[in-house]
Amino acid sequence: MKKVKIGGVIRNANLAKIGIMGIPDRPGVAGAILSSLGHEGINVEFIVQCIDLNNQDHV
């Protein structure tokens, strides 16, 4: 097995991870969700988005 090099690890107790599952795969849906978070003063530092085999979007 090939070894994977890790460039760094960050630990921050003030971060929370949220998952939003089953979002319709349409332009603007994820943007609307992230805009709502921003309007509430919630800073988003990392975004991971994927689409499953059923065309459901997960953020």
Residue pairs with C-beta under 8 A, 6 or more apart in sequence:
15 45
19 58
19 59
20 33
20 58
20 59
21 56
21 58
22 56
22 57
22 58
23 29
23 30
23 33
23 56
23 57
23 58
23 59
24 56
24 57
25 51
25 55
25 56
25 57
29 57
30 47
30 49
30 57
30 59
33 59
34 44
34 47
37 44
38 44
47 59
48 59
49 57
49 58
49 59
50 57
50 58
51 57
51 58
52 58
